[in-house]
Amino acid sequence: MNFAQIGLLKTYLSKESYLNTAVLAQNIKKLPIKITGSALLDEAISTTDGIKLSSLDENFQLKIMNNHYCIGEMLDLDAPTGGYLLQSCFSMGVYLARHLNSLP
């Protein structure tokens, strides 16, 4: 956790709530986040790099580490993606959820 995340939690929680790990965990899960604006799409472009597709199986699981999935990661990226990277993250999440829900 970085300093910005800690500061955000301390803004919304009492000292007692912050120091109680059970209460802290519950509050992290329901922390309100208010979006006040967004940048232009042209400013939100990723261009190159990412995780090699060859290092993942068909369900985005790392081949060298079971039960570790690369959902929402850039995969062999070499293009200006803009906001479409968000759609990729959402789609990968839905795909993996369907896969995991189909396991016995």
KOLGU-4560 file (N, C-alpha, C; in nm, 3 decimals, padded with zeros to 5 digits):
<recs>
<n_xx: 00.086 n_yy: -00.116 n_zz: 00.000 ca_xx: 00.000 ca_yy: 00.000 ca_zz: 00.000 c_xx: 00.090 c_yy: 00.123 c_zz: 00.000 mol: A seq: 1 type: MET>
<n_xx: 00.057 n_yy: 00.223 n_zz: -00.081 ca_xx: 00.141 ca_yy: 00.343 ca_zz: -00.086 c_xx: 00.085 c_yy: 00.454 c_zz: 00.003 mol: A seq: 2 type: ASN>
<n_xx: 00.158 n_yy: 00.563 n_zz: 00.013 ca_xx: 00.120 ca_yy: 00.672 ca_zz: 00.101 c_xx: -00.013 c_yy: 00.736 c_zz: 00.063 mol: A seq: 3 type: PHE>
<n_xx: -00.043 n_yy: 00.745 n_zz: -00.066 ca_xx: -00.171 ca_yy: 00.803 ca_zz: -00.108 c_xx: -00.288 c_yy: 00.717 c_zz: -00.061 mol: A seq: 4 type: ALA>
<n_xx: -00.273 n_yy: 00.586 n_zz: -00.070 ca_xx: -00.379 ca_yy: 00.496 ca_zz: -00.025 c_xx: -00.398 c_yy: 00.505 c_zz: 00.126 mol: A seq: 5 type: GLN>
<n_xx: -00.290 n_yy: 00.512 n_zz: 00.200 ca_xx: -00.297 ca_yy: 00.524 ca_zz: 00.345 c_xx: -00.363 c_yy: 00.656 c_zz: 00.383 mol: A seq: 6 type: ILE>
<n_xx: -00.323 n_yy: 00.762 n_zz: 00.316 ca_xx: -00.382 ca_yy: 00.893 ca_zz: 00.342 c_xx: -00.532 c_yy: 00.895 c_zz: 00.314 mol: A seq: 7 type: GLY>
<n_xx: -00.573 n_yy: 00.830 n_zz: 00.206 ca_xx: -00.715 ca_yy: 00.823 ca_zz: 00.172 c_xx: -00.792 c_yy: 00.750 c_zz: 00.281 mol: A seq: 8 type: LEU>
<n_xx: -00.739 n_yy: 00.639 n_zz: 00.328 ca_xx: -00.806 ca_yy: 00.564 ca_zz: 00.435 c_xx: -00.815 c_yy: 00.646 c_zz: 00.563 mol: A seq: 9 type: LEU>
<n_xx: -00.707 n_yy: 00.714 n_zz: 00.597 ca_xx: -00.707 ca_yy: 00.794 ca_zz: 00.720 c_xx: -00.804 c_yy: 00.912 c_zz: 00.710 mol: A seq: 10 type: LYS>
<n_xx: -00.831 n_yy: 00.959 n_zz: 00.588 ca_xx: -00.927 ca_yy: 01.068 ca_zz: 00.569 c_xx: -01.068 c_yy: 01.023 c_zz: 00.604 mol: A seq: 11 type: THR>
<n_xx: -01.102 n_yy: 00.900 n_zz: 00.568 ca_xx: -01.238 ca_yy: 00.850 ca_zz: 00.586 c_xx: -01.261 c_yy: 00.772 c_zz: 00.715 mol: A seq: 12 type: TYR>
<n_xx: -01.156 n_yy: 00.726 n_zz: 00.780 ca_xx: -01.172 ca_yy: 00.639 ca_zz: 00.897 c_xx: -01.123 c_yy: 00.706 c_zz: 01.024 mol: A seq: 13 type: LEU>
<n_xx: -01.185 n_yy: 00.669 n_zz: 01.134 ca_xx: -01.134 ca_yy: 00.713 ca_zz: 01.264 c_xx: -01.004 c_yy: 00.638 c_zz: 01.294 mol: A seq: 14 type: SER>
<n_xx: -00.929 n_yy: 00.687 n_zz: 01.391 ca_xx: -00.804 ca_yy: 00.621 ca_zz: 01.430 c_xx: -00.833 c_yy: 00.479 c_zz: 01.478 mol: A seq: 15 type: LYS>
<n_xx: -00.941 n_yy: 00.463 n_zz: 01.554 ca_xx: -00.977 ca_yy: 00.331 ca_zz: 01.606 c_xx: -01.009 c_yy: 00.234 c_zz: 01.493 mol: A seq: 16 type: GLU>
<n_xx: -01.084 n_yy: 00.281 n_zz: 01.394 ca_xx: -01.120 ca_yy: 00.195 ca_zz: 01.280 c_xx: -00.997 c_yy: 00.158 c_zz: 01.199 mol: A seq: 17 type: SER>
<n_xx: -00.905 n_yy: 00.254 n_zz: 01.182 ca_xx: -00.785 ca_yy: 00.230 ca_zz: 01.104 c_xx: -00.694 c_yy: 00.128 c_zz: 01.172 mol: A seq: 18 type: TYR>
<n_xx: -00.687 n_yy: 00.131 n_zz: 01.303 ca_xx: -00.598 ca_yy: 00.041 ca_zz: 01.376 c_xx: -00.656 c_yy: -00.098 c_zz: 01.402 mol: A seq: 19 type: LEU>
<n_xx: -00.786 n_yy: -00.114 n_zz: 01.382 ca_xx: -00.852 ca_yy: -00.243 ca_zz: 01.401 c_xx: -00.854 c_yy: -00.315 c_zz: 01.265 mol: A seq: 20 type: ASN>
<n_xx: -00.773 n_yy: -00.420 n_zz: 01.248 ca_xx: -00.757 ca_yy: -00.482 ca_zz: 01.116 c_xx: -00.887 c_yy: -00.538 c_zz: 01.059 mol: A seq: 21 type: THR>
<n_xx: -00.974 n_yy: -00.593 n_zz: 01.142 ca_xx: -01.101 ca_yy: -00.647 ca_zz: 01.092 c_xx: -01.189 c_yy: -00.534 c_zz: 01.041 mol: A seq: 22 type: ALA>
<n_xx: -01.197 n_yy: -00.426 n_zz: 01.115 ca_xx: -01.278 ca_yy: -00.311 ca_zz: 01.074 c_xx: -01.214 c_yy: -00.244 c_zz: 00.952 mol: A seq: 23 type: VAL>
<n_xx: -01.082 n_yy: -00.234 n_zz: 00.952 ca_xx: -01.011 ca_yy: -00.175 ca_zz: 00.839 c_xx: -01.041 c_yy: -00.250 c_zz: 00.710 mol: A seq: 24 type: LEU>
<n_xx: -01.035 n_yy: -00.384 n_zz: 00.714 ca_xx: -01.062 ca_yy: -00.465 ca_zz: 00.594 c_xx: -01.203 c_yy: -00.442 c_zz: 00.543 mol: A seq: 25 type: ALA>
<n_xx: -01.301 n_yy: -00.435 n_zz: 00.633 ca_xx: -01.439 ca_yy: -00.410 ca_zz: 00.591 c_xx: -01.452 c_yy: -00.272 c_zz: 00.526 mol: A seq: 26 type: GLN>
<n_xx: -01.384 n_yy: -00.173 n_zz: 00.583 ca_xx: -01.394 ca_yy: -00.038 ca_zz: 00.530 c_xx: -01.321 c_yy: -00.022 c_zz: 00.397 mol: A seq: 27 type: ASN>
<n_xx: -01.210 n_yy: -00.094 n_zz: 00.379 ca_xx: -01.141 ca_yy: -00.088 ca_zz: 00.250 c_xx: -01.233 c_yy: -00.136 c_zz: 00.139 mol: A seq: 28 type: ILE>
<n_xx: -01.309 n_yy: -00.242 n_zz: 00.165 ca_xx: -01.399 ca_yy: -00.298 ca_zz: 00.065 c_xx: -01.514 c_yy: -00.206 c_zz: 00.029 mol: A seq: 29 type: LYS>
<n_xx: -01.551 n_yy: -00.115 n_zz: 00.118 ca_xx: -01.665 ca_yy: -00.027 ca_zz: 00.089 c_xx: -01.626 c_yy: 00.120 c_zz: 00.088 mol: A seq: 30 type: LYS>
<n_xx: -01.497 n_yy: 00.148 n_zz: 00.067 ca_xx: -01.449 ca_yy: 00.285 ca_zz: 00.066 c_xx: -01.509 c_yy: 00.362 c_zz: -00.052 mol: A seq: 31 type: LEU>
<n_xx: -01.573 n_yy: 00.474 n_zz: -00.023 ca_xx: -01.632 ca_yy: 00.551 ca_zz: -00.134 c_xx: -01.523 c_yy: 00.626 c_zz: -00.212 mol: A seq: 32 type: PRO>
<n_xx: -01.530 n_yy: 00.618 n_zz: -00.342 ca_xx: -01.436 ca_yy: 00.692 ca_zz: -00.426 c_xx: -01.519 c_yy: 00.780 c_zz: -00.519 mol: A seq: 33 type: ILE>
<n_xx: -01.498 n_yy: 00.908 n_zz: -00.507 ca_xx: -01.572 ca_yy: 01.005 ca_zz: -00.587 c_xx: -01.486 c_yy: 01.050 c_zz: -00.705 mol: A seq: 34 type: LYS>
<n_xx: -01.534 n_yy: 01.026 n_zz: -00.825 ca_xx: -01.462 ca_yy: 01.068 ca_zz: -00.946 c_xx: -01.505 c_yy: 01.210 c_zz: -00.977 mol: A seq: 35 type: ILE>
<n_xx: -01.409 n_yy: 01.300 n_zz: -00.984 ca_xx: -01.442 ca_yy: 01.441 ca_zz: -01.006 c_xx: -01.408 c_yy: 01.491 c_zz: -01.146 mol: A seq: 36 type: THR>
<n_xx: -01.346 n_yy: 01.406 n_zz: -01.226 ca_xx: -01.314 ca_yy: 01.448 ca_zz: -01.362 c_xx: -01.232 c_yy: 01.342 c_zz: -01.432 mol: A seq: 37 type: GLY>
<n_xx: -01.199 n_yy: 01.366 n_zz: -01.555 ca_xx: -01.117 ca_yy: 01.272 ca_zz: -01.631 c_xx: -01.029 c_yy: 01.349 c_zz: -01.730 mol: A seq: 38 type: SER>
<n_xx: -00.924 n_yy: 01.284 n_zz: -01.772 ca_xx: -00.834 ca_yy: 01.342 ca_zz: -01.870 c_xx: -00.886 c_yy: 01.314 c_zz: -02.011 mol: A seq: 39 type: ALA>
<n_xx: -00.831 n_yy: 01.382 n_zz: -02.106 ca_xx: -00.868 ca_yy: 01.358 ca_zz: -02.245 c_xx: -00.820 c_yy: 01.220 c_zz: -02.287 mol: A seq: 40 type: LEU>
<n_xx: -00.892 n_yy: 01.156 n_zz: -02.377 ca_xx: -00.855 ca_yy: 01.024 ca_zz: -02.424 c_xx: -00.714 c_yy: 01.023 c_zz: -02.483 mol: A seq: 41 type: LEU>
<n_xx: -00.677 n_yy: 01.130 n_zz: -02.552 ca_xx: -00.543 ca_yy: 01.138 ca_zz: -02.612 c_xx: -00.432 c_yy: 01.135 c_zz: -02.507 mol: A seq: 42 type: ASP>
<n_xx: -00.463 n_yy: 01.169 n_zz: -02.384 ca_xx: -00.363 ca_yy: 01.169 ca_zz: -02.278 c_xx: -00.356 c_yy: 01.034 c_zz: -02.207 mol: A seq: 43 type: GLU>
<n_xx: -00.445 n_yy: 00.942 n_zz: -02.239 ca_xx: -00.452 ca_yy: 00.812 ca_zz: -02.170 c_xx: -00.410 c_yy: 00.699 c_zz: -02.261 mol: A seq: 44 type: ALA>
<n_xx: -00.297 n_yy: 00.717 n_zz: -02.327 ca_xx: -00.255 ca_yy: 00.617 ca_zz: -02.425 c_xx: -00.134 c_yy: 00.538 c_zz: -02.375 mol: A seq: 45 type: ILE>
<n_xx: -00.146 n_yy: 00.407 n_zz: -02.380 ca_xx: -00.034 ca_yy: 00.317 ca_zz: -02.356 c_xx: 00.020 c_yy: 00.278 c_zz: -02.493 mol: A seq: 46 type: SER>
<n_xx: 00.149 n_yy: 00.253 n_zz: -02.501 ca_xx: 00.203 ca_yy: 00.229 ca_zz: -02.635 c_xx: 00.270 c_yy: 00.093 c_zz: -02.653 mol: A seq: 47 type: THR>
<n_xx: 00.368 n_yy: 00.058 n_zz: -02.571 ca_xx: 00.438 ca_yy: -00.068 ca_zz: -02.594 c_xx: 00.468 c_yy: -00.140 c_zz: -02.464 mol: A seq: 48 type: THR>
<n_xx: 00.498 n_yy: -00.268 n_zz: -02.477 ca_xx: 00.545 ca_yy: -00.354 ca_zz: -02.368 c_xx: 00.433 c_yy: -00.447 c_zz: -02.322 mol: A seq: 49 type: ASP>
<n_xx: 00.438 n_yy: -00.489 n_zz: -02.199 ca_xx: 00.339 ca_yy: -00.580 ca_zz: -02.146 c_xx: 00.394 c_yy: -00.719 c_zz: -02.123 mol: A seq: 50 type: GLY>
<n_xx: 00.307 n_yy: -00.806 n_zz: -02.078 ca_xx: 00.341 ca_yy: -00.945 ca_zz: -02.050 c_xx: 00.332 c_yy: -01.025 c_zz: -02.179 mol: A seq: 51 type: ILE>
<n_xx: 00.428 n_yy: -01.110 n_zz: -02.203 ca_xx: 00.428 ca_yy: -01.192 ca_zz: -02.325 c_xx: 00.313 c_yy: -01.292 c_zz: -02.321 mol: A seq: 52 type: LYS>
<n_xx: 00.237 n_yy: -01.298 n_zz: -02.427 ca_xx: 00.126 ca_yy: -01.394 ca_zz: -02.435 c_xx: 00.175 c_yy: -01.537 c_zz: -02.418 mol: A seq: 53 type: LEU>
<n_xx: 00.295 n_yy: -01.563 n_zz: -02.463 ca_xx: 00.350 ca_yy: -01.699 ca_zz: -02.453 c_xx: 00.374 c_yy: -01.742 c_zz: -02.308 mol: A seq: 54 type: SER>
<n_xx: 00.373 n_yy: -01.648 n_zz: -02.213 ca_xx: 00.394 ca_yy: -01.683 ca_zz: -02.072 c_xx: 00.263 c_yy: -01.714 c_zz: -02.000 mol: A seq: 55 type: SER>
<n_xx: 00.150 n_yy: -01.709 n_zz: -02.074 ca_xx: 00.018 ca_yy: -01.733 ca_zz: -02.015 c_xx: -00.049 c_yy: -01.853 c_zz: -02.080 mol: A seq: 56 type: LEU>
<n_xx: -00.139 n_yy: -01.917 n_zz: -02.005 ca_xx: -00.221 ca_yy: -02.022 ca_zz: -02.067 c_xx: -00.346 c_yy: -01.958 c_zz: -02.128 mol: A seq: 57 type: ASP>
<n_xx: -00.437 n_yy: -02.040 n_zz: -02.176 ca_xx: -00.557 ca_yy: -01.990 ca_zz: -02.246 c_xx: -00.653 c_yy: -01.914 c_zz: -02.153 mol: A seq: 58 type: GLU>
<n_xx: -00.632 n_yy: -01.923 n_zz: -02.022 ca_xx: -00.717 ca_yy: -01.852 ca_zz: -01.926 c_xx: -00.643 c_yy: -01.738 c_zz: -01.856 mol: A seq: 59 type: ASN>
<n_xx: -00.535 n_yy: -01.692 n_zz: -01.918 ca_xx: -00.455 ca_yy: -01.580 ca_zz: -01.868 c_xx: -00.380 c_yy: -01.612 c_zz: -01.738 mol: A seq: 60 type: PHE>
<n_xx: -00.363 n_yy: -01.741 n_zz: -01.707 ca_xx: -00.289 ca_yy: -01.783 ca_zz: -01.589 c_xx: -00.140 c_yy: -01.791 c_zz: -01.626 mol: A seq: 61 type: GLN>
<n_xx: -00.053 n_yy: -01.743 n_zz: -01.538 ca_xx: 00.089 ca_yy: -01.756 ca_zz: -01.562 c_xx: 00.128 c_yy: -01.903 c_zz: -01.566 mol: A seq: 62 type: LEU>
<n_xx: 00.199 n_yy: -01.942 n_zz: -01.669 ca_xx: 00.239 ca_yy: -02.083 ca_zz: -01.683 c_xx: 00.334 c_yy: -02.125 c_zz: -01.572 mol: A seq: 63 type: LYS>
<n_xx: 00.412 n_yy: -02.033 n_zz: -01.519 ca_xx: 00.510 ca_yy: -02.070 ca_zz: -01.416 c_xx: 00.455 c_yy: -02.054 c_zz: -01.274 mol: A seq: 64 type: ILE>
<n_xx: 00.329 n_yy: -02.013 n_zz: -01.259 ca_xx: 00.275 ca_yy: -01.989 ca_zz: -01.126 c_xx: 00.124 c_yy: -02.015 c_zz: -01.126 mol: A seq: 65 type: MET>
<n_xx: 00.083 n_yy: -02.128 n_zz: -01.074 ca_xx: -00.059 ca_yy: -02.162 ca_zz: -01.070 c_xx: -00.139 c_yy: -02.061 c_zz: -00.988 mol: A seq: 66 type: ASN>
<n_xx: -00.262 n_yy: -02.039 n_zz: -01.030 ca_xx: -00.356 ca_yy: -01.950 ca_zz: -00.961 c_xx: -00.312 c_yy: -01.805 c_zz: -00.956 mol: A seq: 67 type: ASN>
<n_xx: -00.227 n_yy: -01.763 n_zz: -01.048 ca_xx: -00.188 ca_yy: -01.623 ca_zz: -01.063 c_xx: -00.225 c_yy: -01.582 c_zz: -01.205 mol: A seq: 68 type: HIS>
<n_xx: -00.320 n_yy: -01.491 n_zz: -01.216 ca_xx: -00.375 ca_yy: -01.453 ca_zz: -01.345 c_xx: -00.334 c_yy: -01.310 c_zz: -01.380 mol: A seq: 69 type: TYR>
<n_xx: -00.319 n_yy: -01.285 n_zz: -01.506 ca_xx: -00.280 ca_yy: -01.153 ca_zz: -01.554 c_xx: -00.400 c_yy: -01.084 c_zz: -01.617 mol: A seq: 70 type: CYS>
<n_xx: -00.498 n_yy: -01.057 n_zz: -01.535 ca_xx: -00.619 ca_yy: -00.990 ca_zz: -01.582 c_xx: -00.598 c_yy: -00.840 c_zz: -01.569 mol: A seq: 71 type: ILE>
<n_xx: -00.628 n_yy: -00.768 n_zz: -01.675 ca_xx: -00.611 ca_yy: -00.624 ca_zz: -01.674 c_xx: -00.471 c_yy: -00.579 c_zz: -01.708 mol: A seq: 72 type: GLY>
<n_xx: -00.385 n_yy: -00.672 n_zz: -01.741 ca_xx: -00.248 ca_yy: -00.638 ca_zz: -01.778 c_xx: -00.238 c_yy: -00.616 c_zz: -01.929 mol: A seq: 73 type: GLU>
<n_xx: -00.140 n_yy: -00.537 n_zz: -01.969 ca_xx: -00.114 ca_yy: -00.522 ca_zz: -02.111 c_xx: -00.043 c_yy: -00.649 c_zz: -02.158 mol: A seq: 74 type: MET>
<n_xx: -00.089 n_yy: -00.704 n_zz: -02.266 ca_xx: -00.032 ca_yy: -00.828 ca_zz: -02.319 c_xx: 00.026 c_yy: -00.803 c_zz: -02.457 mol: A seq: 75 type: LEU>
<n_xx: 00.158 n_yy: -00.814 n_zz: -02.469 ca_xx: 00.228 ca_yy: -00.793 ca_zz: -02.597 c_xx: 00.177 c_yy: -00.668 c_zz: -02.669 mol: A seq: 76 type: ASP>
<n_xx: 00.169 n_yy: -00.559 n_zz: -02.599 ca_xx: 00.111 ca_yy: -00.437 ca_zz: -02.652 c_xx: 00.210 c_yy: -00.362 c_zz: -02.741 mol: A seq: 77 type: LEU>
<n_xx: 00.164 n_yy: -00.320 n_zz: -02.856 ca_xx: 00.241 ca_yy: -00.234 ca_zz: -02.944 c_xx: 00.144 c_yy: -00.152 c_zz: -03.029 mol: A seq: 78 type: ASP>
<n_xx: 00.066 n_yy: -00.069 n_zz: -02.962 ca_xx: -00.033 ca_yy: 00.013 ca_zz: -03.031 c_xx: -00.087 c_yy: 00.118 c_zz: -02.935 mol: A seq: 79 type: ALA>
<n_xx: -00.130 n_yy: 00.233 n_zz: -02.986 ca_xx: -00.196 ca_yy: 00.330 ca_zz: -02.899 c_xx: -00.336 c_yy: 00.279 c_zz: -02.862 mol: A seq: 80 type: PRO>
<n_xx: -00.360 n_yy: 00.252 n_zz: -02.736 ca_xx: -00.485 ca_yy: 00.188 ca_zz: -02.697 c_xx: -00.591 c_yy: 00.285 c_zz: -02.646 mol: A seq: 81 type: THR>
<n_xx: -00.549 n_yy: 00.396 n_zz: -02.586 ca_xx: -00.647 ca_yy: 00.488 ca_zz: -02.531 c_xx: -00.738 c_yy: 00.419 c_zz: -02.432 mol: A seq: 82 type: GLY>
<n_xx: -00.865 n_yy: 00.450 n_zz: -02.434 ca_xx: -00.962 ca_yy: 00.392 ca_zz: -02.342 c_xx: -00.994 c_yy: 00.247 c_zz: -02.370 mol: A seq: 83 type: GLY>
<n_xx: -00.951 n_yy: 00.195 n_zz: -02.482 ca_xx: -00.984 ca_yy: 00.057 ca_zz: -02.514 c_xx: -00.913 c_yy: -00.042 c_zz: -02.422 mol: A seq: 84 type: TYR>
<n_xx: -00.807 n_yy: 00.000 n_zz: -02.355 ca_xx: -00.742 ca_yy: -00.087 ca_zz: -02.260 c_xx: -00.836 c_yy: -00.119 c_zz: -02.145 mol: A seq: 85 type: LEU>
<n_xx: -00.921 n_yy: -00.023 n_zz: -02.107 ca_xx: -01.021 ca_yy: -00.050 ca_zz: -02.004 c_xx: -01.116 c_yy: -00.159 c_zz: -02.049 mol: A seq: 86 type: LEU>
<n_xx: -01.163 n_yy: -00.152 n_zz: -02.172 ca_xx: -01.253 ca_yy: -00.255 ca_zz: -02.222 c_xx: -01.185 c_yy: -00.390 c_zz: -02.223 mol: A seq: 87 type: GLN>
<n_xx: -01.058 n_yy: -00.393 n_zz: -02.256 ca_xx: -00.982 ca_yy: -00.518 ca_zz: -02.252 c_xx: -00.978 c_yy: -00.574 c_zz: -02.110 mol: A seq: 88 type: SER>
<n_xx: -00.954 n_yy: -00.488 n_zz: -02.012 ca_xx: -00.951 ca_yy: -00.532 ca_zz: -01.872 c_xx: -01.086 c_yy: -00.591 c_zz: -01.831 mol: A seq: 89 type: CYS>
<n_xx: -01.193 n_yy: -00.521 n_zz: -01.865 ca_xx: -01.327 ca_yy: -00.569 ca_zz: -01.828 c_xx: -01.356 c_yy: -00.703 c_zz: -01.895 mol: A seq: 90 type: PHE>
<n_xx: -01.324 n_yy: -00.714 n_zz: -02.023 ca_xx: -01.352 ca_yy: -00.837 ca_zz: -02.097 c_xx: -01.272 c_yy: -00.954 c_zz: -02.043 mol: A seq: 91 type: SER>
<n_xx: -01.146 n_yy: -00.930 n_zz: -02.009 ca_xx: -01.063 ca_yy: -01.037 ca_zz: -01.953 c_xx: -01.118 c_yy: -01.081 c_zz: -01.818 mol: A seq: 92 type: MET>
<n_xx: -01.165 n_yy: -00.987 n_zz: -01.738 ca_xx: -01.223 ca_yy: -01.020 ca_zz: -01.609 c_xx: -01.346 c_yy: -01.106 c_zz: -01.621 mol: A seq: 93 type: GLY>
<n_xx: -01.433 n_yy: -01.072 n_zz: -01.716 ca_xx: -01.554 ca_yy: -01.152 ca_zz: -01.740 c_xx: -01.516 c_yy: -01.291 c_zz: -01.788 mol: A seq: 94 type: VAL>
<n_xx: -01.420 n_yy: -01.299 n_zz: -01.879 ca_xx: -01.376 ca_yy: -01.429 ca_zz: -01.931 c_xx: -01.324 c_yy: -01.518 c_zz: -01.820 mol: A seq: 95 type: TYR>
<n_xx: -01.237 n_yy: -01.461 n_zz: -01.734 ca_xx: -01.180 ca_yy: -01.541 ca_zz: -01.625 c_xx: -01.289 c_yy: -01.580 c_zz: -01.524 mol: A seq: 96 type: LEU>
<n_xx: -01.380 n_yy: -01.491 n_zz: -01.493 ca_xx: -01.487 ca_yy: -01.523 ca_zz: -01.399 c_xx: -01.569 c_yy: -01.641 c_zz: -01.451 mol: A seq: 97 type: ALA>
<n_xx: -01.600 n_yy: -01.640 n_zz: -01.579 ca_xx: -01.676 ca_yy: -01.752 ca_zz: -01.638 c_xx: -01.597 c_yy: -01.882 c_zz: -01.628 mol: A seq: 98 type: ARG>
<n_xx: -01.466 n_yy: -01.873 n_zz: -01.656 ca_xx: -01.381 ca_yy: -01.991 ca_zz: -01.645 c_xx: -01.378 c_yy: -02.046 c_zz: -01.502 mol: A seq: 99 type: HIS>
<n_xx: -01.352 n_yy: -01.957 n_zz: -01.406 ca_xx: -01.342 ca_yy: -02.000 ca_zz: -01.267 c_xx: -01.475 c_yy: -02.054 c_zz: -01.214 mol: A seq: 100 type: LEU>
<n_xx: -01.584 n_yy: -01.996 n_zz: -01.257 ca_xx: -01.716 ca_yy: -02.044 ca_zz: -01.213 c_xx: -01.752 c_yy: -02.179 c_zz: -01.276 mol: A seq: 101 type: ASN>
<n_xx: -01.685 n_yy: -02.217 n_zz: -01.384 ca_xx: -01.713 ca_yy: -02.344 ca_zz: -01.448 c_xx: -01.631 c_yy: -02.461 c_zz: -01.390 mol: A seq: 102 type: SER>
<n_xx: -01.535 n_yy: -02.427 n_zz: -01.303 ca_xx: -01.452 ca_yy: -02.533 ca_zz: -01.243 c_xx: -01.532 c_yy: -02.610 c_zz: -01.139 mol: A seq: 103 type: LEU>
<n_xx: -01.502 n_yy: -02.740 n_zz: -01.127 ca_xx: -01.575 ca_yy: -02.821 ca_zz: -01.027 c_xx: -01.543 c_yy: -02.781 c_zz: -00.884 mol: A seq: 104 type: PRO>
</recs>
